[in-house]
């Protein structure tokens, strides 16, 4: 009888660990990652439509890079806990608001070759 109870307890504990790990995986893969891709798409759309200037787009990309850095730092222990996910989501909320605000302001991009430089991976425009 003790062996059966021990086996059931082991199965329950294993199931608990698997579902917790899957929830962490899903939050990163589905929730946070999807929000990051959506933010990148919104910045790119703003660039293509001329709704974002070069400086605005660069600042938004820097803000996004800061979020990536924060995720990497938080994942040093191998996972994001609930508090860390809340922090990342709050930062992504702020980035979403910043993107919306910059796209709605009256600044519009002129023909400044941003598209060509951005596609080539050259994000440093300080020397221009």
N, CA, C and O atoms as a DFTB+ gen file, in Angstrom:
512 C
 N C O
     1  1       0.818      -1.193       0.000
     2  2       0.000       0.000       0.000
     3  2       0.864       1.261       0.000
     4  3       0.560       2.234      -0.689
     5  1       1.953       1.229       0.788
     6  2       2.850       2.390       0.840
     7  2       3.483       2.650      -0.523
     8  3       3.693       3.800      -0.910
     9  1       3.784       1.578      -1.244
    10  2       4.384       1.738      -2.574
    11  2       3.402       2.402      -3.537
    12  3       3.804       3.228      -4.356
    13  1       2.146       2.057      -3.448
    14  2       1.128       2.626      -4.323
    15  2       0.958       4.113      -4.020
    16  3       0.905       4.938      -4.931
    17  1       0.874       4.445      -2.734
    18  2       0.728       5.847      -2.334
    19  2       1.954       6.643      -2.777
    20  3       1.825       7.756      -3.287
    21  1       3.135       6.075      -2.583
    22  2       4.369       6.753      -3.004
    23  2       4.379       6.958      -4.521
    24  3       4.768       8.026      -4.994
    25  1       3.960       5.959      -5.281
    26  2       3.926       6.066      -6.742
    27  2       2.940       7.144      -7.178
    28  3       3.243       7.923      -8.082
    29  1       1.768       7.202      -6.553
    30  2       0.769       8.212      -6.889
    31  2       1.309       9.603      -6.569
    32  3       1.144      10.533      -7.359
    33  1       1.949       9.744      -5.420
    34  2       2.529      11.037      -5.051
    35  2       3.594      11.465      -6.059
    36  3       3.660      12.637      -6.432
    37  1       4.415      10.534      -6.494
    38  2       5.448      10.854      -7.490
    39  2       4.819      11.307      -8.804
    40  3       5.295      12.264      -9.416
    41  1       3.766      10.643      -9.243
    42  2       3.092      11.007     -10.484
    43  2       2.487      12.400     -10.355
    44  3       2.598      13.213     -11.272
    45  1       1.842      12.680      -9.211
    46  2       1.234      13.993      -8.999
    47  2       2.303      15.083      -8.993
    48  3       2.116      16.138      -9.600
    49  1       3.421      14.836      -8.313
    50  2       4.506      15.826      -8.274
    51  2       5.097      16.038      -9.667
    52  3       5.372      17.173     -10.058
    53  1       5.292      14.961     -10.411
    54  2       5.831      15.070     -11.761
    55  2       4.873      15.852     -12.657
    56  3       5.307      16.706     -13.429
    57  1       3.591      15.571     -12.561
    58  2       2.595      16.295     -13.337
    59  2       2.625      17.788     -12.983
    60  3       2.543      18.638     -13.870
    61  1       2.741      18.098     -11.706
    62  2       2.816      19.499     -11.261
    63  2       4.025      20.207     -11.831
    64  3       3.924      21.354     -12.266
    65  1       5.175      19.536     -11.835
    66  2       6.387      20.162     -12.378
    67  2       6.265      20.376     -13.882
    68  3       6.691      21.412     -14.393
    69  1       5.698      19.426     -14.587
    70  2       5.551      19.535     -16.042
    71  2       4.605      20.682     -16.390
    72  3       4.909      21.477     -17.279
    73  1       3.461      20.783     -15.704
    74  2       2.511      21.843     -16.030
    75  2       3.059      23.215     -15.672
    76  3       2.801      24.181     -16.391
    77  1       3.808      23.329     -14.581
    78  2       4.423      24.607     -14.219
    79  2       5.460      25.006     -15.253
    80  3       5.505      26.160     -15.679
    81  1       6.292      24.058     -15.659
    82  2       7.287      24.342     -16.693
    83  2       6.643      24.713     -18.005
    84  3       7.123      25.602     -18.709
    85  1       5.552      24.033     -18.342
    86  2       4.844      24.349     -19.579
    87  2       4.230      25.741     -19.518
    88  3       4.222      26.456     -20.520
    89  1       3.715      26.134     -18.359
    90  2       3.135      27.482     -18.214
    91  2       4.211      28.539     -18.408
    92  3       3.971      29.538     -19.086
    93  1       5.391      28.342     -17.830
    94  2       6.490      29.292     -18.027
    95  2       6.900      29.339     -19.489
    96  3       7.130      30.417     -20.037
    97  1       6.993      28.174     -20.127
    98  2       7.373      28.098     -21.529
    99  2       6.338      28.818     -22.389
   100  3       6.694      29.586     -23.283
   101  1       5.049      28.567     -22.117
   102  2       3.982      29.168     -22.915
   103  2       3.968      30.687     -22.744
   104  3       3.768      31.408     -23.722
   105  1       4.175      31.188     -21.527
   106  2       4.158      32.630     -21.303
   107  2       5.273      33.293     -22.110
   108  3       5.057      34.345     -22.712
   109  1       6.448      32.695     -22.128
   110  2       7.546      33.273     -22.900
   111  2       7.296      33.088     -24.387
   112  3       7.418      34.039     -25.159
   113  1       6.948      31.878     -24.797
   114  2       6.786      31.592     -26.217
   115  2       5.553      32.284     -26.798
   116  3       5.618      32.826     -27.901
   117  1       4.448      32.274     -26.085
   118  2       3.214      32.804     -26.636
   119  2       2.950      34.241     -26.262
   120  3       2.643      35.059     -27.129
   121  1       3.061      34.566     -24.995
   122  2       2.668      35.881     -24.527
   123  2       3.711      36.946     -24.772
   124  3       3.488      37.863     -25.564
   125  1       4.832      36.843     -24.116
   126  2       5.862      37.876     -24.193
   127  2       6.479      37.927     -25.591
   128  3       6.639      39.005     -26.165
   129  1       6.817      36.781     -26.123
   130  2       7.435      36.763     -27.455
   131  2       6.498      37.348     -28.505
   132  3       6.934      38.102     -29.374
   133  1       5.209      37.004     -28.429
   134  2       4.242      37.544     -29.386
   135  2       4.143      39.062     -29.252
   136  3       4.036      39.765     -30.256
   137  1       4.177      39.566     -28.035
   138  2       4.097      41.014     -27.825
   139  2       5.329      41.711     -28.385
   140  3       5.227      42.805     -28.941
   141  1       6.487      41.084     -28.242
   142  2       7.718      41.665     -28.777
   143  2       7.639      41.736     -30.305
   144  3       7.966      42.761     -30.902
   145  1       7.205      40.646     -30.930
   146  2       7.081      40.648     -32.398
   147  2       6.055      41.674     -32.855
   148  3       6.250      42.335     -33.875
   149  1       4.972      41.809     -32.112
   150  2       3.964      42.801     -32.463
   151  2       4.540      44.216     -32.374
   152  3       4.266      45.054     -33.233
   153  1       5.337      44.481     -31.333
   154  2       5.962      45.802     -31.194
   155  2       6.916      46.062     -32.354
   156  3       6.926      47.158     -32.914
   157  1       7.727      45.052     -32.722
   158  2       8.635      45.213     -33.859
   159  2       7.857      45.520     -35.131
   160  3       8.240      46.394     -35.909
   161  1       6.758      44.791     -35.336
   162  2       5.931      45.028     -36.525
   163  2       5.346      46.435     -36.527
   164  3       5.307      47.090     -37.569
   165  1       4.895      46.900     -35.376
   166  2       4.311      48.243     -35.298
   167  2       5.355      49.318     -35.592
   168  3       5.052      50.316     -36.244
   169  1       6.583      49.117     -35.112
   170  2       7.655      50.082     -35.399
   171  2       7.952      50.067     -36.899
   172  3       8.059      51.121     -37.526
   173  1       8.083      48.872     -37.468
   174  2       8.363      48.762     -38.905
   175  2       7.248      49.388     -39.736
   176  3       7.520      50.070     -40.724
   177  1       5.999      49.162     -39.346
   178  2       4.871      49.749     -40.058
   179  2       4.934      51.268     -39.982
   180  3       4.682      51.955     -40.972
   181  1       5.272      51.796     -38.798
   182  2       5.389      53.247     -38.646
   183  2       6.486      53.829     -39.523
   184  3       6.345      54.936     -40.044
   185  1       7.570      53.094     -39.690
   186  2       8.669      53.533     -40.552
   187  2       8.204      53.531     -42.014
   188  3       8.407      54.501     -42.744
   189  1       7.575      52.416     -42.426
   190  2       7.130      52.294     -43.817
   191  2       6.110      53.367     -44.190
   192  3       6.135      53.884     -45.306
   193  1       5.235      53.695     -43.281
   194  2       4.194      54.689     -43.537
   195  2       4.670      56.116     -43.351
   196  3       3.950      57.056     -43.686
   197  1       5.863      56.292     -42.825
   198  2       6.368      57.633     -42.581
   199  2       5.822      58.259     -41.313
   200  3       5.998      59.457     -41.093
   201  1       5.158      57.468     -40.468
   202  2       4.588      57.985     -39.227
   203  2       5.640      58.143     -38.140
   204  3       5.415      58.849     -37.156
   205  1       6.794      57.488     -38.308
   206  2       7.890      57.599     -37.344
   207  2       9.103      58.230     -38.015
   208  3       9.451      57.881     -39.143
   209  1       9.736      59.153     -37.320
   210  2      10.986      59.719     -37.818
   211  2      12.125      58.763     -37.487
   212  3      11.948      57.799     -36.742
   213  1      13.270      59.040     -38.040
   214  2      14.452      58.228     -37.770
   215  2      14.756      58.212     -36.273
   216  3      15.003      57.151     -35.701
   217  1      14.738      59.376     -35.645
   218  2      15.039      59.447     -34.210
   219  2      14.009      58.699     -33.374
   220  3      14.361      58.014     -32.414
   221  1      12.741      58.830     -33.737
   222  2      11.696      58.127     -32.995
   223  2      11.872      56.614     -33.114
   224  3      11.787      55.890     -32.122
   225  1      12.118      56.147     -34.335
   226  2      12.288      54.712     -34.555
   227  2      13.515      54.190     -33.809
   228  3      13.465      53.119     -33.205
   229  1      14.602      54.936     -33.849
   230  2      15.812      54.523     -33.132
   231  2      15.563      54.444     -31.624
   232  3      16.002      53.502     -30.965
   233  1      14.854      55.439     -31.085
   234  2      14.581      55.443     -29.651
   235  2      13.692      54.254     -29.277
   236  3      13.909      53.621     -28.243
   237  1      12.704      53.950     -30.099
   238  2      11.828      52.809     -29.830
   239  2      12.591      51.490     -29.929
   240  3      12.368      50.578     -29.133
   241  1      13.493      51.391     -30.911
   242  2      14.329      50.185     -31.018
   243  2      15.252      50.057     -29.806
   244  3      15.485      48.948     -29.325
   245  1      15.769      51.160     -29.315
   246  2      16.610      51.117     -28.112
   247  2      15.801      50.677     -26.903
   248  3      16.282      49.903     -26.075
   249  1      14.577      51.169     -26.800
   250  2      13.702      50.747     -25.699
   251  2      13.442      49.243     -25.774
   252  3      13.454      48.560     -24.750
   253  1      13.211      48.731     -26.968
   254  2      12.993      47.300     -27.156
   255  2      14.256      46.508     -26.830
   256  3      14.180      45.436     -26.230
   257  1      15.418      47.032     -27.222
   258  2      16.682      46.371     -26.881
   259  2      16.878      46.298     -25.372
   260  3      17.397      45.309     -24.855
   261  1      16.463      47.344     -24.668
   262  2      16.536      47.336     -23.214
   263  2      15.663      46.248     -22.613
   264  3      16.035      45.630     -21.615
   265  1      14.511      46.011     -23.212
   266  2      13.626      44.947     -22.734
   267  2      14.273      43.588     -22.975
   268  3      14.208      42.713     -22.111
   269  1      14.907      43.395     -24.156
   270  2      15.633      42.148     -24.425
   271  2      16.736      41.931     -23.402
   272  3      16.910      40.820     -22.899
   273  1      17.479      42.981     -23.092
   274  2      18.551      42.879     -22.104
   275  2      17.984      42.472     -20.750
   276  3      18.549      41.625     -20.058
   277  1      16.862      43.083     -20.380
   278  2      16.234      42.781     -19.101
   279  2      15.769      41.319     -19.057
   280  3      15.917      40.653     -18.033
   281  1      15.208      40.823     -20.162
   282  2      14.783      39.420     -20.218
   283  2      15.982      38.506     -20.057
   284  3      15.929      37.546     -19.288
   285  1      17.070      38.789     -20.776
   286  2      18.273      37.963     -20.663
   287  2      18.798      37.943     -19.234
   288  3      19.193      36.893     -18.726
   289  1      18.804      39.094     -18.593
   290  2      19.289      39.175     -17.212
   291  2      18.392      38.380     -16.275
   292  3      18.874      37.666     -15.396
   293  1      17.087      38.510     -16.469
   294  2      16.143      37.809     -15.599
   295  2      16.166      36.299     -15.818
   296  3      15.871      35.535     -14.899
   297  1      16.516      35.863     -17.033
   298  2      16.509      34.430     -17.336
   299  2      17.833      33.750     -16.984
   300  3      18.038      32.588     -17.335
   301  1      18.726      34.453     -16.301
   302  2      20.003      33.834     -15.937
   303  2      19.803      32.594     -15.077
   304  3      20.625      31.678     -15.113
   305  1      18.714      32.554     -14.298
   306  2      18.439      31.378     -13.475
   307  2      17.670      30.308     -14.249
   308  3      17.310      29.277     -13.679
   309  1      17.417      30.534     -15.522
   310  2      16.789      29.536     -16.365
   311  2      15.321      29.741     -16.653
   312  3      14.772      29.064     -17.523
   313  1      14.658      30.658     -15.951
   314  2      13.237      30.868     -16.194
   315  2      12.818      32.245     -15.721
   316  3      13.548      32.918     -14.994
   317  1      11.641      32.651     -16.139
   318  2      11.043      33.901     -15.670
   319  2       9.971      33.550     -14.656
   320  3       9.044      32.802     -14.965
   321  1      10.090      34.086     -13.444
   322  2       9.020      33.847     -12.478
   323  2       7.887      34.845     -12.719
   324  3       7.999      35.716     -13.581
   325  1       6.812      34.720     -11.966
   326  2       5.629      35.543     -12.199
   327  2       5.937      37.035     -12.036
   328  3       5.464      37.851     -12.827
   329  1       6.709      37.391     -11.035
   330  2       7.069      38.797     -10.813
   331  2       7.863      39.339     -11.995
   332  3       7.623      40.459     -12.444
   333  1       8.810      38.548     -12.503
   334  2       9.619      38.984     -13.642
   335  2       8.760      39.135     -14.901
   336  3       8.947      40.078     -15.670
   337  1       7.821      38.211     -15.111
   338  2       6.920      38.337     -16.263
   339  2       6.067      39.591     -16.150
   340  3       5.805      40.265     -17.146
   341  1       5.632      39.902     -14.921
   342  2       4.848      41.129     -14.720
   343  2       5.669      42.366     -15.066
   344  3       5.154      43.303     -15.676
   345  1       6.939      42.371     -14.681
   346  2       7.825      43.506     -14.990
   347  2       7.987      43.644     -16.498
   348  3       7.881      44.747     -17.035
   349  1       8.244      42.534     -17.183
   350  2       8.425      42.559     -18.641
   351  2       7.145      43.041     -19.315
   352  3       7.197      43.867     -20.226
   353  1       5.997      42.529     -18.873
   354  2       4.727      42.953     -19.468
   355  2       4.469      44.434     -19.221
   356  3       3.935      45.115     -20.096
   357  1       4.836      44.947     -18.051
   358  2       4.678      46.377     -17.772
   359  2       5.568      47.199     -18.709
   360  3       5.145      48.237     -19.218
   361  1       6.805      46.730     -18.937
   362  2       7.700      47.422     -19.867
   363  2       7.167      47.378     -21.294
   364  3       7.287      48.355     -22.033
   365  1       6.576      46.247     -21.685
   366  2       5.989      46.144     -23.016
   367  2       4.758      47.032     -23.146
   368  3       4.497      47.575     -24.219
   369  1       3.995      47.186     -22.054
   370  2       2.865      48.123     -22.068
   371  2       3.353      49.547     -22.316
   372  3       2.758      50.292     -23.094
   373  1       4.446      49.916     -21.644
   374  2       5.016      51.256     -21.818
   375  2       5.504      51.444     -23.248
   376  3       5.288      52.502     -23.840
   377  1       6.164      50.426     -23.814
   378  2       6.628      50.509     -25.200
   379  2       5.446      50.661     -26.147
   380  3       5.510      51.461     -27.080
   381  1       4.372      49.914     -25.930
   382  2       3.180      50.049     -26.773
   383  2       2.629      51.472     -26.729
   384  3       2.266      52.032     -27.764
   385  1       2.568      52.053     -25.538
   386  2       2.083      53.435     -25.417
   387  2       3.023      54.394     -26.135
   388  3       2.568      55.326     -26.799
   389  1       4.334      54.176     -26.008
   390  2       5.305      55.050     -26.670
   391  2       5.180      54.959     -28.191
   392  3       5.240      55.975     -28.884
   393  1       5.005      53.747     -28.705
   394  2       4.844      53.580     -30.155
   395  2       3.602      54.328     -30.623
   396  3       3.645      55.064     -31.609
   397  1       2.499      54.135     -29.911
   398  2       1.248      54.809     -30.298
   399  2       1.405      56.318     -30.257
   400  3       0.965      57.017     -31.170
   401  1       2.028      56.821     -29.210
   402  2       2.198      58.274     -29.069
   403  2       3.081      58.824     -30.184
   404  3       2.764      59.862     -30.764
   405  1       4.167      58.154     -30.486
   406  2       5.074      58.641     -31.526
   407  2       4.431      58.581     -32.905
   408  3       4.668      59.459     -33.734
   409  1       3.624      57.562     -33.161
   410  2       2.973      57.455     -34.462
   411  2       1.887      58.504     -34.637
   412  3       1.599      58.909     -35.763
   413  1       1.279      58.949     -33.545
   414  2       0.194      59.930     -33.634
   415  2       0.670      61.364     -33.595
   416  3      -0.085      62.272     -33.943
   417  1       1.923      61.595     -33.175
   418  2       2.363      62.995     -33.102
   419  2       2.528      63.559     -34.511
   420  3       2.389      62.834     -35.495
   421  1       2.819      64.825     -34.600
   422  2       2.843      65.493     -35.900
   423  2       4.181      65.361     -36.624
   424  3       4.344      65.908     -37.714
   425  1       5.146      64.642     -36.035
   426  2       6.428      64.434     -36.705
   427  2       6.253      63.379     -37.789
   428  3       5.675      62.319     -37.551
   429  1       6.753      63.677     -38.967
   430  2       6.695      62.710     -40.065
   431  2       8.065      62.593     -40.676
   432  3       8.804      63.571     -40.785
   433  1       8.394      61.377     -41.074
   434  2       9.711      61.099     -41.636
   435  2       9.807      61.643     -43.056
   436  3       8.896      61.474     -43.866
   437  1      10.905      62.284     -43.334
   438  2      11.209      62.728     -44.688
   439  2      12.051      61.644     -45.351
   440  3      12.362      60.642     -44.708
   441  1      12.416      61.807     -46.571
   442  2      13.258      60.838     -47.266
   443  2      14.672      60.942     -46.705
   444  3      15.479      61.753     -47.161
   445  1      14.958      60.100     -45.701
   446  2      16.247      60.207     -45.014
   447  2      17.063      58.920     -45.080
   448  3      17.994      58.738     -44.296
   449  1      16.721      58.022     -46.013
   450  2      17.442      56.770     -46.214
   451  2      17.399      55.855     -44.999
   452  3      18.234      54.958     -44.878
   453  1      16.442      56.062     -44.094
   454  2      16.345      55.189     -42.932
   455  2      16.095      53.749     -43.369
   456  3      16.699      52.820     -42.832
   457  1      15.211      53.564     -44.338
   458  2      14.838      52.212     -44.739
   459  2      16.048      51.416     -45.199
   460  3      16.211      50.265     -44.795
   461  1      16.895      51.995     -46.029
   462  2      18.056      51.274     -46.531
   463  2      19.028      50.937     -45.411
   464  3      19.540      49.820     -45.351
   465  1      19.287      51.888     -44.524
   466  2      20.209      51.629     -43.424
   467  2      19.637      50.590     -42.479
   468  3      20.366      49.714     -42.013
   469  1      18.346      50.670     -42.187
   470  2      17.721      49.761     -41.243
   471  2      17.736      48.329     -41.771
   472  3      18.002      47.394     -41.015
   473  1      17.453      48.150     -43.058
   474  2      17.452      46.808     -43.635
   475  2      18.851      46.202     -43.656
   476  3      19.002      44.982     -43.579
   477  1      19.872      47.049     -43.762
   478  2      21.242      46.553     -43.778
   479  2      21.753      46.222     -42.382
   480  3      22.868      45.721     -42.242
   481  1      20.970      46.488     -41.359
   482  2      21.403      46.221     -39.997
   483  2      22.201      47.343     -39.384
   484  3      22.707      47.195     -38.272
   485  1      22.331      48.466     -40.073
   486  2      23.079      49.598     -39.557
   487  2      22.134      50.470     -38.745
   488  3      21.377      51.265     -39.302
   489  1      22.182      50.316     -37.419
   490  2      21.282      51.063     -36.547
   491  2      21.963      52.264     -35.925
   492  3      21.326      52.997     -35.169
   493  1      23.234      52.491     -36.214
   494  2      23.946      53.596     -35.617
   495  2      24.015      54.729     -36.627
   496  3      24.801      54.685     -37.573
   497  1      23.190      55.740     -36.418
   498  2      23.111      56.853     -37.366
   499  2      23.743      58.113     -36.802
   500  3      23.532      59.195     -37.349
   501  1      24.508      58.007     -35.732
   502  2      25.076      59.193     -35.104
   503  2      26.128      59.862     -35.977
   504  3      26.379      61.059     -35.836
   505  1      26.751      59.098     -36.884
   506  2      27.809      59.699     -37.684
   507  2      27.270      60.389     -38.925
   508  3      28.055      60.805     -39.777
   509  1      25.984      60.520     -39.051
   510  2      25.405      61.183     -40.227
   511  2      25.017      62.564     -39.943
   512  3      24.515      63.259     -40.827
